[in-house]
């Protein structure tokens, strides 16, 4: 079968997304954000090299260089200025020639914005990778400390865990008594209570996942609509069960808050009546573009770093 023009199915994209490492997921989210803001990034050549907005320390000359294979030929574009950018000189070099002119400036103005955005994307990716590496080291250190300080016997730990499970179930079952719901919805909430009660470490529980209402087989339309209609009522039940109040907005990725004036909110986060446990309502169109439109999770601590 020819791979030309092949478009992966939504379930294939979901599976691929689920197999990504945290680093790969973060980089994927960052790239999608930047590509959405500047689509020409994907057209940049693989052999792209650049130096942007450099000031030579010895001469104070401002210059930028971009080289690569554009439209089938290897070129180097350069913009330079001796008067702090008041006037610019534009040059194009190939193996056989070097020339200047208005058409070179027009070519520069076409290519430069995409390369500049590409540079910002790479800087954001580098920052994200460093942050993830730092977090992993901190998590590893915490694990080592816990192992070093562990002194309780297996029996004592089991008794403590059982007591904790009992407390959580007691709180949530009390909440459930005051909720008017169908038998089916009550069974759904009881299942959620069991999952929360048995959370350990920094577990994340995926509670609800809403499929997209677009790009699916017409034969699946009724089933997708049914899932969509069931999503909102269950969301309200969860908020009530957990005593969730006003939410906080969390921005996408590692502090990427605005691009070209567009605000990128990753999710709404609700504190709950259970200390240290939050409910996350996630609608990030970039990270969740693999066949999903929304998801609700219950988790300990945060996977993301910056509140709005």
C-alpha positions in Angstrom: 0.0 0.0 0.0 1.4 3.4 -0.9 2.1 5.7 2.0 1.6 8.8 -0.2 -1.4 10.8 1.0 -2.0 8.4 3.9 -3.9 10.0 6.8 -3.8 8.1 10.2 -7.1 7.2 11.7 -8.1 8.9 15.0 -7.7 5.7 17.0 -4.1 5.4 15.6 -3.3 8.9 16.6 -4.7 8.3 20.1 -2.6 5.1 20.5 0.5 7.0 19.3 -0.2 9.8 21.7 -0.6 7.4 24.6 2.8 5.8 23.9 4.6 9.2 24.0 6.9 10.0 26.9 6.1 13.2 28.9 8.9 14.9 27.0 7.5 13.9 23.6 4.0 15.1 24.6 5.3 18.5 25.8 7.4 19.0 22.7 4.4 18.0 20.5 2.1 20.5 22.2 4.7 23.3 21.8 5.3 22.5 18.1 1.5 22.5 17.4 1.1 25.9 19.1 3.9 27.5 17.0 2.9 25.9 13.8 -0.6 27.2 14.2 0.8 30.7 14.7 3.1 30.4 11.7 2.2 27.7 9.2 5.3 28.3 7.0 7.4 26.7 9.7 6.6 23.3 8.1 7.9 24.5 4.8 11.4 25.4 6.1 14.2 23.1 4.6 15.8 20.3 6.6 19.3 21.9 6.0 18.2 25.2 7.5 20.9 27.2 9.2 20.6 30.7 10.7 21.9 33.5 12.8 19.3 36.1 13.6 19.7 39.7 14.9 23.4 39.4 15.8 25.5 42.5 16.8 29.2 42.0 16.0 31.0 43.1 19.1 34.0 44.5 17.3 32.2 46.6 14.6 28.7 47.0 16.1 27.3 45.8 12.7 23.8 44.3 13.0 23.3 41.2 10.8 21.2 38.1 10.2 22.0 35.1 8.0 19.6 32.4 6.7 20.8 29.5 4.5 19.3 26.3 3.2 17.7 24.8 0.1 14.7 26.9 -0.9 12.8 26.1 -4.1 15.4 23.5 -5.1 18.5 25.6 -4.8 21.0 26.2 -2.0 21.1 29.9 -1.0 22.3 32.2 1.7 20.4 35.3 2.6 21.9 38.1 4.6 20.5 41.3 6.1 23.0 43.8 7.6 23.1 47.3 8.9 25.8 49.8 10.0 23.4 52.3 11.6 21.4 50.2 14.1 18.8 49.1 11.6 17.8 52.4 10.2 18.9 51.2 6.7 19.4 47.6 5.7 21.4 45.9 3.0 20.0 42.6 1.6 22.2 40.1 -0.2 21.6 36.7 -1.8 24.5 34.3 -2.4 24.6 31.0 -4.3 27.4 28.9 -5.5 27.6 30.9 -8.7 26.5 34.4 -7.8 26.0 37.2 -5.3 23.3 39.9 -5.8 21.3 42.6 -4.2 18.1 44.3 -5.0 14.5 44.9 -4.1 13.5 41.3 -4.9 16.0 40.0 -2.4 14.3 42.1 0.3 10.9 40.7 -0.7 12.3 37.2 -0.4 13.8 38.0 3.0 10.5 39.4 4.2 8.8 36.1 3.2 11.3 33.8 4.8 12.5 35.7 7.9 9.2 35.6 10.0 9.0 31.8 9.7 12.6 31.3 10.7 12.2 33.8 13.6 9.1 31.8 14.9 11.1 28.6 14.4 13.9 30.0 16.6 11.3 30.9 19.3 9.9 27.4 19.0 13.3 25.8 19.5 14.0 28.0 22.5 10.7 27.0 24.0 11.5 23.3 23.4 14.9 23.6 25.0 13.3 25.3 28.1 10.7 22.6 28.3 13.2 19.7 28.1 15.3 21.3 30.8 12.3 21.8 33.0 11.2 18.1 32.6 14.7 16.9 33.3 14.8 19.0 36.5 11.4 17.7 37.6 12.5 14.1 36.9 15.6 14.6 39.0 13.5 16.1 41.8 11.1 13.2 41.6 14.0 10.7 41.7 15.4 12.5 44.7 12.1 12.3 46.5 11.8 8.6 45.8 15.4 8.0 47.1 14.5 10.0 50.3 11.3 8.0 50.8 13.2 4.8 50.5 15.9 5.9 52.8 13.4 7.2 55.4 11.0 4.2 55.2 10.9 2.6 58.6 7.4 1.3 59.0 6.7 -2.4 58.6 4.5 -3.6 55.7 1.7 -4.2 58.3 1.9 -0.7 59.6 1.8 0.8 56.1 -1.1 -1.4 55.2 -3.0 -0.2 58.3 -2.3 3.4 57.4 -3.4 3.0 53.8 -6.5 1.2 54.9 -7.4 4.0 57.3 -6.7 6.6 54.6 -9.0 4.8 52.1 -11.7 4.6 54.7 -11.5 8.4 55.4 -11.7 9.3 51.7 -14.6 6.9 51.0 -16.4 8.2 54.1 -16.2 11.8 52.9 -17.3 11.1 49.3 -20.0 8.7 50.2 -21.5 11.4 52.5 -21.4 13.7 49.6 -23.1 11.1 47.4 -26.0 10.8 49.8 -27.0 14.4 49.1 -26.9 14.1 45.3 -30.0 13.4 43.3 -29.0 11.1 40.4 -30.2 8.1 38.4 -29.1 4.6 39.4 -26.7 4.6 36.4 -25.1 7.9 37.5 -24.8 6.7 41.1 -23.0 3.6 39.9 -20.7 5.9 37.9 -20.0 8.1 41.0 -19.4 5.0 43.2 -16.8 3.8 40.7 -15.1 7.2 40.8 -15.1 7.1 44.6 -13.3 3.7 44.5 -10.7 5.0 42.1 -10.0 8.1 44.2 -9.8 6.1 47.5 -7.1 3.9 46.0 -5.0 6.6 44.5 -1.4 6.4 45.4 1.6 8.7 44.8 1.0 11.2 42.0 -1.6 9.0 40.1 -3.8 10.6 37.5 -7.3 9.2 37.0 -8.9 9.8 33.6 -12.6 10.1 34.5 -14.3 11.4 31.4 -13.1 11.6 27.8 -15.2 13.3 25.1 -14.7 12.3 21.4 -14.7 15.0 18.8 -17.9 15.5 17.0 -16.2 16.0 13.7 -14.2 13.8 11.2 -15.8 10.5 12.1 -17.7 7.8 10.2 -21.3 8.9 9.6 -22.4 5.5 10.9 -20.9 6.4 14.3 -22.8 9.7 14.5 -25.5 8.4 16.9 -23.0 6.8 19.2 -20.8 9.9 19.3 -23.8 12.2 19.9 -24.8 9.9 22.8 -21.4 10.2 24.3 -21.4 13.9 23.9 -24.9 14.2 25.5 -23.7 12.1 28.5 -20.6 14.1 29.1 -22.0 17.4 30.5 -24.3 15.9 33.1 -21.6 13.6 34.4 -19.2 16.6 34.6 -21.7 18.5 36.8 -22.1 15.4 39.0 -18.3 15.1 39.5 -18.1 18.8 40.5 -20.8 18.3 43.0 -19.3 15.1 44.4 -16.0 16.7 45.0 -17.3 20.0 46.2 -15.5 21.8 43.5 -15.7 25.6 43.6 -14.4 28.4 41.4 -11.7 27.2 39.0 -8.2 28.5 38.2 -7.0 28.8 34.7 -3.7 27.0 33.8 -1.8 28.1 30.7 -0.6 25.6 28.1 2.8 24.0 28.3 5.7 25.7 30.1 4.4 29.2 30.4 3.4 29.7 26.7 0.6 32.2 27.4 0.1 34.4 24.3 1.1 33.9 20.6 0.1 36.7 18.2 -2.3 38.0 20.8 -4.1 34.6 21.1 -4.4 33.2 24.7 -3.7 29.5 25.1 -5.4 28.1 28.2 -4.6 24.4 28.9 -7.2 23.7 31.5 -9.5 24.7 34.4 -8.4 23.4 37.7 -10.7 23.0 40.7 -9.7 22.4 44.3 -11.8 19.7 46.0 -12.9 18.8 49.5 -10.1 16.3 49.6 -6.7 17.9 50.5 -4.1 17.7 47.8 -6.5 16.3 45.2 -7.7 18.4 42.3 -10.1 18.0 39.4 -8.8 19.1 36.0 -11.1 20.1 33.1 -8.9 20.1 30.0 -9.8 21.5 26.6 -6.4 22.2 25.2 -7.0 21.9 21.4 -3.3 21.4 20.8 -2.5 18.7 23.2 -5.8 16.9 22.8 -5.9 17.0 19.0 -5.5 13.3 18.7 -9.2 12.4 18.3 -10.3 13.9 21.6 -12.0 17.2 22.3 -12.0 17.3 26.1 -11.1 15.2 29.2 -11.6 15.4 32.9 -9.0 14.0 35.3 -8.6 13.7 39.1 -5.1 14.0 40.2 -2.6 14.7 43.0 -0.4 17.7 42.5 0.0 19.4 39.1 1.5 18.1 35.8 1.8 21.8 34.6 3.7 24.7 36.0 2.0 28.0 35.5 -1.3 29.3 36.8 -2.9 32.3 35.2 
